[in-house]
Amino acid sequence: MAMTVLGVFAVVYLGMMLGGLPFLQLDRTGVALLGAIALVALGALSPLEAAQAVHLPTLLLLFSFMVISAQMRLGGFYTRVTLGLADLRISPPALLAAVIVVVGTLSAIFSNDIICLAVAPVLADACLERRLDPVPYLLGLACAANVGSAATLIGNPQNMLVGQVLELSFAGYFLEAIAPVLLGLAATWGILVWQTRGRWRTVFDDPPPERRNDYAIYNRWQTAKGLCVALAVLGAFLLTDVPREVAALAGAGLLLMSRRFHSHKMLGLVDWELLVLFIGLFVVNRALAQTGLVATAMDQLLNSGVPLSDTGPLFVATLLLSSVVSNVPAVMLLLPAASEAFAGPMLALVSTLAGNLLIVGSIANIIVVDAARRRGIAIDWRTHARTGVPVALVTLLVTAVWFALRH
């Protein structure tokens, strides 16, 4: 049975690497779900064991912040902020700096994927209206969303997973991560300004279409309600011992009791596929762990002088796996090795920052590239890598130096 489980695991993680499986209409979520179903059907796990493999607090935290972010999207908050930035009469490099700071800050609170989904189309249209080349700004959006989201344990799905499973302090992690994140955001701006070097403007034969009427209408009350709930939840994280998933779930429940937004609209903006991806990977990883193969492999690494829980090996393994299979599967795979005090923050930071290397390294990148394509703006893998690779390498170097000094 151990070899059967290993085979299913290999197929699932091959799907994570390729984004699907050849000859089948499956994406990463479908592959993970199919792997979990196969393991239950083969008897590697009973249905009860599969259910027990799912880390419910992580799923509840993810779901809750998706609902809070849905409130902000429907209230027009992200659109209002983006248009406010675009209307600033400042130089193009200064505008890029403003976008990076605002996006990095919002991503640390409301999740990088949500920010990119809401901001990318509005930012692209605003740049075209001002006759600015949208590519540097969209690349800045993607990179800043990834870097900024690393600042907190709610900035992205993998950080939520690390924080919940390892029971990290919310404030303690923030203090550990904020220096590399701030330096990373500054580096992102510097790299983009250096690469653009005065080529900020673009010329079109025809004026771009007016799309402002297509955006969510800004509602001050609904936005204020969402912000108050988000701040209350953050306050509970910092000032109380209430479990984070309980505080967040209570906030989401309050927002669902709305006289303006029907629950189907709120729940329609929840990323159910991401939640199913988590469930599938929890089951697949638990089945592999029960075979004892993971423990044996870690013991062999230790005997070979490469303890995976040590700083260097864990840093390298996180970087490589995040680049190959993307950050959420990589973090799930490496969590058993995160036994040292510094391991959790390192795992969260490195897996997130490595997402900038390639388009497929982060869902946020894919969202921005797709939004650009729908606006007729081409950002292929070479264009992204030209910025993403140096941003990732510089931010990872900063993080490595930071952990070397700290630990």
Secondary structure, DSSP 8 states (H G I E B T S, - for coil): -HHHHHHHHHHHHHHHHHTS-TTS---HHHHHHHHHHHHHHTTSS-HHHHHHHS-HHHHHHHHHHHHHHHHHHHTTHHHHHHHHHHT--S-HHHHHHHHHHHHHHHHHHH-HHHHHHHHHHHHHHHHHHTTB-HHHHHHHHHHHHHHHHTTSTTSSHHHHHHHHHHT--HHHHHHHHHHHHHHHHHHHHHHHHHHHTT--B---SS-----GGGS----HHHHHHHHHHHHHHHHHHHH--S-HHHHHHHHHHHHHS-SSS-HHHHHHTS-HHHHHHHHHHHHHHHHHHHHTHHHHHHHHHHHTT--TTSHHHHHHHHHHHHHHH-HHHHHHHHGGG--STTHHHHHHHHHHHGGGSSGGG-HHHHHHHHHHHHTT----HHHHHHHHHHHHHHHHHHHHHHHHHH-
